[in-house]
Structures are given as structure tokens and as C-alpha cells.
Amino acid sequence: MKPVCTDLIRNTCNLNLLLIDDDNIDRENSIRALDRSGHLMNITEASSAEEGLQYHENKPFDIILLDYKLPTMTGLDFLQSLNESERANIAIVMLSNIEDEDLAIKCIEAGAQDFIVKNEVTAPRLLRAILHAKERYKIEQELRESRKELQYLAEKDPLTGLSNRYVFKTSLETAIPYAKRLSRGLALLMLDLDNFKNINDTLGHSIGDKLLIEVSKRLTSLVRDGDILCRIGGDEFAILVHNVDDPLLLQYLTRRILSVLTKPFIIDDSELIITTSIGVANYPDCAADAAQLFKCADVAMYRSKEMGKNQTHFYSKVIHDAIHRKVELERELHNAVTKDEFVVYYQPQIDCSTEKIIGAEALVRWKHPTKGLIGPYEFIPIAEEIGLIDKIGEYVLETTCERLGYWNEKYKILGTRFSVAVNLSPLQLSLHGFVETVQRILKKHKVNPEQLELEVTESTLIKGTDASSQVLFDLANLGIPLALDDFGTGHSSLLQLQKYPFQILKIDRSFVQSIEDNPDDIVFLEAINAFSKTLGILTVVEGVETKAQKEWCQKLSFDRIQGFYFAKPMPVNEFEDLLLKMDLQH
């Protein structure tokens, strides 16, 4: 058939399009939709796959509109034939009479840029698909043909200042061998803003560009150092996330992205609401190379669009399973609080010189009725996220002080150096009336304040407010010893010791565990110990797991030691058996 020029504005054509469809009526419907689009196009019609392939070999086209069901082959067969030709690189939009999500995904995996059901073909829908596919094809072609030129011109997107598609492509290609060599996880997030074209159409491209800049700023604030955020074209973004050891990291990140982008944008005194669809794929579960990882993430993003937008779809079954468990725990945590499913374990703290038990650390566990014992590292972040940490924290304080009161009577530990340490969450310090709650619990169970140690980490102090800082001073004024936990893992630990009334320093396990491999590291422990003694601060070394580590701590004359070498955290009855077998250190 002869080419037909659709000329709506001028007498020249600016887009060469090949329409392959054996149904005359469907071809005419597509042409009418293109006529109504208001865009200049030079349309070449083909009624068979063979005729379409011949046109493609003899003439360059910007894009192909391809009917999936052709007399001699399917759209997938056509794509395979196209990929085997010398002129394989071209944008494809697939048309079909049936709505089949699995088929759509297969077509996109095989090389199509979009998949449209014929009864949904309208001028705006068809034009958007064509222009989107053409733009993606154009960018990919430029990357293939002009890699050196693109690198010379720029590695930044001129509008947003983010890394561009070239940087994304090269970063992805180098990231997979790196992740493979170090046996580390890698994930790719593909983001597409929902209905962004409506903003450009109704408010103009100037507003659309400003919105993209603000979106980029919000995304930048969420990306970790070392990860890569790119704008890869139009309203599409990609995030390359390195060192993914915990699948839940991706779930937290995607949740934050969806949340931060749904907050209104103020652009030129106008309030705009935008959402995004996210697709996630990770290496090595989803793919073994860069091209396949990109394809998996793109397919996942496509599925998010098809499933209603403003959501995330994860391609990996491993991630699905981890997130499913997290969602289950989140739902069941509410019941756990009301059904008293929590228990407190105790890990002994040992006097470094006498090796006698002089205290313990209280550690909460979730005794799940079907999943067994769940550690705090898994459920405490969830409890903080859904606002249950205050109830769990108060339970631990109440249970610990109740036990201390009991031990005061049974083992006559009142007046001894014996104490129990309890960890505090940042949110607990911000609770109204927290100091009064602690005071009430101590009084109720007849526990002296110095028998209860309260531990906070440096990250807790960094996240805290002026009000939570005052809480620490109020607790210290009650006579409760405060401990700085995980000392040495932050960037301003010495400052915290100077700023707050800490009496106890808990040295992070990483220090003592490195001594056997690097004996020179002992100089750090010596410096910490000398510094602490100068300030009159008691020292506790965590993570002591071997006899050699214990002997190093004794040689350096630390005050207390704690770790698996002596005992793991244990239920209260087992801990009380230890108390019966030993004389308390006076």
C-alpha cells in the first residue's frame, strides 16, 4: 500500500510511522485516532507481517504500530524476526484485541515499548504511547551510537541536575560485576510519575519542568550516599541501590518515596498533587545482567501502572516473602500487645576482675504463638513505625522493675552494686509524662533508682529534640544511671559524653571483636578506657565471645563485660538459677 500523509497543521510530515494490521477496519480506526491527535505523521500501512518487514528493511521509520494477531505470525514472532534483522532498533507499540496482562508483559520483555488494547485506542492514548515509545527509542539509540559524545557533552540531566540516562546505563553495567564479586545485593527501582502528561497539557511545560525539579529534590533527600538517582527521560526516574542485604530496606525506601511524593507541591502559587508508580527488581534473584535487570524493573513498574498506580510492584519472590512477613508482623503486633505475648530475657553483666554477676541487660522478645521467638531487631522498628513502642517500652520497664523488687526481697540485692539495664527508644524520650511513668514504676515495686540503668544510643540523641534532651537530665536527677550504648559507632560520641549526664559507657562489640585479628586496635580500647576513668565513667564492654577477648578486657581493667562467652540472653527462670548459684558482688 502507498504511504498516507496525515497533514493537520502544515504540508510537511515530521514522524514516520509504520502501521501493521491485517484488519482494514482496525487500521482505519487507528488512522482516524492519529488524525485527531493533531500531530504531523507520515503513515505507511501494511496488511501482513511480511509486508511490514519488507517496508522496515527498505525505509527508516520512527515507530511501528503492530497488531499482535497477524495471519502468519504473532506479535512476539514478529519481534523475534525484527531483532534478527540488520535494522533491529526501533520503537514498537503493540495493539491487541484482547486484554491480557501476562501477554502484555511478554511483549514488553521481547522489545515492545507499550501494549494497548484496541477498544481503548483514542487519540490522546495512542499519541502518548507513540511519543513515549519514540522518545525512549531515541534516547537508547543515542546511547548506542554516541556514547563518547554523550559522555563529553554531559553526565547530568540539564533540567534537574540529576545523573542522566548515560550515567545510569554505565553505572548499572558496572554495578552487577561489583555486586557479584563482593556477594552483595543490588536493586533497581524504576519510577514513573502518574498522569504527568495532564499537568503539561493543562498547565504548560514550564510548570511541568518546575514540578520535575521539585520531585528530583525530594527524591534526592531519600537516597543514601553511594546509591545513584537518575532521570532517564521525561517523567521517568531510576534509583540504583547498592549493598542490599536486608530486603526490607527496599520496602522502607519505596514507602518513603510514595509518601513524600504525595505531599502537595507548590508551583507558582498553584498546589499540585502527583503520585508515582514504582517497579523494583534485584540482583541476583531477578536477573544476571544489566539489560535483564532493567527489563525486570521496567516490567514491575508497568505492572504497578496497570494495577492502579501510586504503588510498588516487586519482581523478586524473596522480597515479596520478606515484605509479606513484615506486613503480617505489623498486623499481628497490635494483638501481641493486648495478649501479653512479650517476654523479657536477661543477659548477665560480669565484674571484669572477679567474674561475678553484678547485673544484667533486659532484652525484650516476642513470643509469637506460631512463628516462635522473634528478636527485637525485627519487630521494634515496626513498633516504632506504627506507634506501639510506648506500650512495649512501658511493659519492659514494668516487668524489669517488678523483677528487681522481687530480687530485692528474695536475694537481698538491695544496697548492692546489682543493677539491670533497659534500652530506651527515641520515641519513648519524647512521650509526655515519661519521667513520671518511670518514677511511678520504681515506687510501685520498691526499686532504688540506681538499680535501674537506662541505655540510649548516639543515634537516639541525634534524633532527639530539646524536650527529649531535658528528659535525660530529669531521669539523671532521679538518681537513675544513664548509659551511652554502642559507643564508637557514631561520629560525635565524645560530644555526647560532654553534653549529657552519662555515668556508664557501653563500648560497641566491634572494638573487642577486632582485637584478635588486629592486635594494634587495642590502642583504641586503651584510649577509651583512660578517657572514661578520667571522667569517672563506668565502662561496659559488649560482645565478649572468646577467652582471649575476656583476657584483653581484664588486662585493660574495664569495669564490666558482657557477651556470649559468659551467657546468652536467657529467660528469667534461668537467670534466677544463676543468681542462686553465685554470691552477689558487694
N, C-alpha and C positions, 0 to 999 in steps of 0.2 A: 504494500500500500504506500501511497505517496505521503510525505510529511505534511502535516496540517499546522499552520501558524496561527496561534491564538493571539490576536493583536488587540488589546483593550485600551492602550494608552498611546503607544507610538507605533510606527510601522517597522520597528526592528525587534528582534527577539533576543532575550538575554539568558534563557535557560533551555538547554536541550534535554528533552525527556523522551524516554522510550517506554511506551505502554504496551505490555504483552498480555493479551487476554483473548481467548478463543470465542468469548460470548460478545456478539455485536452490541447487544443492549447494555451490558455491563461496561463495555468500552465507551459507549456514548454517554452513559451516566457519569463516568469518571471525567470525560472531556468537558461535559457541562459543568461539573463541580469546579474544574480547573478554570473554565471560562469565567465563572462567578467569583473566583478568588481575587481578580484584579491584578494578577501578576503576569508579566510577559513570559510566554513559553512557546517553544518550538516542539510540537508533539509529533513523534513518529509512532505509528501504530503497527503492531504485529499481531497476527491471529494464531500463531503457533510458536512453540519453543524454538524450533529450528529457524524459523524466520527471524525471531528475536535475536538468537545467537549470531546469525549472519549479519543483521544490522549492526550489532555490537562490534563485530570484527572489522567492519568497513567504515565505521563512523564513530567519532568520540561523543559520548553522552555524559551529562552531568549526573543523571539519576535514572533508575529503572523502576517503573511501577509494574509489579509482576503478579499475575494471578497464580495462586497456589496450585489449582487443579487444572492442568493443561492436558490435552488429549494423549500426548505421548510421554509425558513425564510430569512429576510433581515439582513443586517449587524447590524442594530440597535437592531433587535430582538436577534441576537447572542450576542451582547454586554450586553444586559439585562440578558441573560442566564448566561453569563460568570460572571457578577457581583454577581449573586446569588450562585455561586459555592464556595467551600471552598478555592480554589486557584484562587481568582479573580484577584490578582495583576499581571498584565503582560502588556508589551508594545504592542500596536496594530497599524499597518499601514493598512488603508482601501484602497482597489482597486476598481475602478468602471469604467464601460464602458461609463458613461455619465458625462459631466462636469456640475455640479450643485452646486453653491456656498452655497445656503441655506442648501442643503443636507450635504455638507462638514462640515458646522458649526454644524449641529445637531449631526453628528458623533463624532466630537471633543468634544462637550458638553457631549456626552454619554460615553466618555472614550478613544476614539482613539487619538493617538498622531499625526497622519498625514493622509491626504486624497490625493490619486494620481489617475489621470485619466489613464486608461490602455494604451491609444495610446501615452502617454507621458513617458511610462516606458522605461528608458535607464539605463545602468549600473551605471553611476555616480548618476543619480537622485534616483534610488532605493536604492543604497548603502547609500547615505546621509540620506535618510528618515529612513532607518533601524538603522543606527548608532546613529542618533539623538534621535529616539524613545527609543532605548536601553539605551542610556545614561540618559535620563530623567527618565525612569523607574528605573534604577539602583539607581539614587540619591533619588528618592521618597521611594524606598524600604529601603534604608539605614536609611533614616529619620524615617520611621515607626519602623524599627526593632532595631535601635541603637541610640535612642535619647540621652540617658545618655552618651553613649560612644562618640557621636559626640560633645556633649557639653564639655566633658572632654578634647577631643583632641584639639578642637579649635573652635572659633566663627568667625574666619577670613579666607577669601579665601587666600590660600598660595601664589598665583601668584600676585594678585592685592592689597591685604591688605584690601579689602572691606569686609563688613559683608557677610557671606556665606548664603547658602540656609536654613540652620537650623535657623539662626537668623531671616531670612526673614519670615519663616513659623511661628515661635513663636511670632514674632512681629505682624504679621497680625492677628493671633488668639487673641491676647490681645488688639489690637487697636480697633477692632469693638465694644466690650463691653464698652470700654472707650469713644468712639465717641457717642455711644448710650446714655450712662449715662449723658454726657455733652451736648447732642444735637448738636454736631459739625460734619461738613462734613469730609469725609475721601476719599482719592482717591488712586488708584493703577495704576502705569504706568509700562507696560511691554515693554522692548526694546530688539530688536534682530538685530544684525549687518547684513547688506545686503551683500550677496556673500562673507562672511568672509572665507569660505572654500577655495575659489580660492586663497586667499593670502597664506594660509597654504600649499596648493598644489604646488603653483608656486615658493614661496619664502622660504618655510620651516616653521616649527612650532616655531623655535626660533624667527623669525621676527613676526609671528603671536602673540606670547606671549608678545613681546615688544609693539606691537600695542595695545593689550588689556590693558596693564598697562597705556599707554598714554591716551586711551579712558577713563579709570577709573579716571584719574586725571582731565580730562576736565569735566566729569560728576560731580565729587565731588565739583568742583568750582561753580556749578549751584544749588546745593541742599542746602536748608535752614537748619539752626540749628534745631534739633528736628525731621526732616524728615530722612528717612532711605534709603540709597542706598546699594543695594546688587548685587553681581554677583551670579546668581543662577545656572550657569552651562554653559560651552562652551562660546559662544558669546552672551549669554542672560543676561540681567540686569533687575532689578526691583527697582522702587522707590516708597516708601510708603509716601504719602503726608498727613500730619495731618492738622486739622483746616482749611478745605477748605470751607470758607464762600462765596467766590466770584468765580463762575465757570470760569471766565476769567483768574484767576490765573493759571489754568492748561493749558489754551491756550498759555499764555505768556511763561510758562515753556517749553512746548513741542516745541514751535517755537525756543526758545533759544537752546534747545538740538539739533534740526535738523540743526540749523545754525552753532553751534560750532563744530559739528562732521563732517560737510562737508569741513571745512578748512583743508588743506593738513597736513599730519603727516610726519615728517622727521624721518625715522628709519634707522640707519646705512647708512646714506648718500643717502637713497632712499626716494623719495616722494610718499606717499601712499594716495589715496583718498578712503574714506569709507562713507557709508550712513547708516541710521538705519530706521527700521520700528517700530512704537510705537502704542501700544494699551492702552486705558485709560478706566477704569471703576471706578465709585464712589459709596460710601455707603451714604445713604440708597437707592438711586434711582435704582441701578443695581442689588443689591444683599443684603441679610440679614445675610450672614455668610461668613467666610473667604474662604471656599472652592469655593463657588459660585462667590465671588468677583474675586478670582484668575482665575476662568474659564472665566468670562466675559472679563477680561483684556486680557487673552490669546486669546480668540476668536477675540477680537478687533484687536490685533496685527496680527493675522492670516489674517484678512481681509485687513489690511494695506499692507501686503505682496502681497496678491492676486490682490490688486488694483493698483500695480505698484511700491511698495516700496518707501522708502525715504519720508514717510508721516505719519500722525497720524490719527487713527480712534477712535472716542469717542463712547463708548457704550451707554451713557446716553442721553436721549432726552432733558433733562434740559440743559446739557452742549451744546448740538447741538444748541438749541434755543439761548442761550446766545452768542455763538460764531457767529451764523448766524446774530444776531443783530449787533455784533461788526464789522463783515465784511461789513454789509450794511452801518453802520455809517462811516466806513473807506472810502468806495467808495463815499458816499454822502457828505463827509466833503469837498472834493475838490469843489463841486458845491456850497456848503454853503458859501465858501469864496468869490467866484466870484459873487454870487447872493445877498450878504449882508444879510444873514439870522441871523446874530448875533445881540444881543441887550445887553445893559449894564444896570444892576439893581444896585440900591444903598441901602445900609443898613446904617441907621444913627448911628453916634457915639455921645455919650451923655457926657456932662460935669458931672463928678461924684457928684459935690457939688450942682450945680444949676439945673441939669437935663434938660438943654437946648441942642439942637443940635448944635454941633460945628464942624461937619464934617461928612464924610461918607466913606464907603469902596465900591469901584466899583467892581462888580462881573459880569462876562460875562455869558450869557445864549445863547443857540442855539434855535432859534425859528424855529423848523423843520416844513415844510409845512404839513406833515401828522402825524408825531409822537408827535407833540406838543412841549412843552418847555423841553429842555434837559439840565441838570445841568453840570457844568464844570468838576465834578469828573468823569463823564462818557466819555466826549469827549476830554478833554485836554490831557490825556495820549496818546490817539490815534493821536492827532495833533502833539505831540512831536515825536511820533514814525515815522510818515510819512512826517515830515519836514514842517508842516504848522503853527507851533506855532509862528513863526516870524510875519506872516501876521495877525494872530488873536491878538497877543500881541500888534502890532502896531495899530490895529483897536481900541482896548480898550484904549490905551494911547491917540489916536487922539480924540475919542469920549468923553473921560473924560475931556480932556483939552478944547475941544470945549464947553462943558457944563460949565466948570469953567469960561471960558471967558464970556459966556452969563450971568452967575450968577453975575459976577463982575459988569456988566452993569445994570442988572435988579434989583438985590438985594443989590447992593453996598457992597459986601463982601470983596472987595479988601482992604487989610490992616487989616482985622480982623484975628482972630485965625482960621478961617474956612479953612479946607483942605480936600482933597479926597485921599484915599489910593488905590494904584493899585498893584496887585500881579505880581511879575516877575518870569518867568520860568528860570531854569538853562541855557537853550539853548539861551534865549534872551541875557543873560550876555556874551555869547560867540560870539554874532553876530558882525561882523565887522561894525564899524560906529554906534553902538547903542547909544553911548553918544551923538553923533552929531544929531541923529534922535530925541532924547528926547529934545535936545536944540532947534532944528528947530520947533518942535511941540509947545513948550512953547512960543516961539517968535511969531509964527503964530497966536495963539489965545490970546495973551496978558495976559499970566498967569505968576504970580510970581513963581519962583522955590519952595519957601517954602509952596505954596498951594498944591503942588503935593508930596505925600508921596509914596515911592516905597518900597514894602514889599518883603523880601526874607525869606525863611525857612532855618533852620540849615542844612537840607539835601541838599539844593541848594548850600550852602557854601562847604559842604563836597565833592560834585561832581564837584565843580568849579576848574578852572585852575588858574595859576598865572595871566594870561591875564584877566580872569573874575573878579579876586580879584581887579585888578587895575581899572576895570570899576566902582566898588563900590566907590573907592576913587575919581574917576573923577566925578561921579554923586554928591557925597557929596560936592566936590569943587564948583559945580554949585550952591550950596545952597539948594539942594533937601534933605529933611529929609529922612533918611533910617530907616526902621523898621525891627526888627528881629521877624518874625512870629512864632507861635506855640512854644514859649519859654517853656522849661521844658520837652519837649518830646524827646530831643536828649541826647547825652552823654557828650557834651563838650560846652554847651551853654555859660557858663561863659567865656570860652576861646574866643568864637566868639565876645563877647562884648568887650573884651580887644583888640582883633586883628583888628576889623573893626570899622569904624566911625558911629556906630548906635546912633541915637538920640531918638528912640522910641522902646519900648519893648512891644510886644503883648503876653500876658500871655495866655497859652492854656486853653481852656474851661474845661479840665479835672480837673483843680485845683479848680475852683469855684464850679463846679457841685458836688464835693465830700464833700463840707463843711457840707451840711445838714445831710448826713449820718455819717460823721466822723468829728465832730467839732474840733478834735485835729489837723486836717490838716491845720487849719488856721495859724499855726506856720510857714508853708512854705510860705504862702502868705505874712505874716508879714516880713519874711526874704527877700523875693524877692523885696517887696516894699521898705524896708530900704536900700537894696543894690542899687536899682535903683536911689533913691534920693541921695545917696552918690555920685553916678557917674553923677548926673544931667540928668538922662534919663527919658523921659516921659513914663508913663505906661498906657496900654490899656488892659482891661480885656474882653476877648471874652466869648460868651456862657452864658450870664446872662439871665436866663429864668424865675426866680421867684422873688417875692418881697423880700424874705429872702436873696437871693443871692445879690440882689442890695444893701440891707442894710448892708451886710457884707463888700461889696466893699466901701461903703460910710464910714463905721466905720474905715476902714483901710486907707482911704484918697487916693485911687487911682485917677489918673487924668481923665481917660475916661472909659466908659463902653459901651458894645455893645452886643446886643442879642435879642432874640425873646420877652423878657419881654417888650421891648420898640417898636420894629418893626422888621418884617422880611425884607429881601431884596425886593425892590419894583421897579416897572418901574419908569422912570424919571418923568413922569407927576404926579404920586402920591407923589414922593419925593418933587417935587416943591410945591405941595399943602401944605406939612408940612412946607416948608420954608416960605410960605405966612402967616401961622398961628402963627409963633413964631418970637421973636426978637433974632437976632444973638448975641451970646455971644462975647463981646469985651474984 
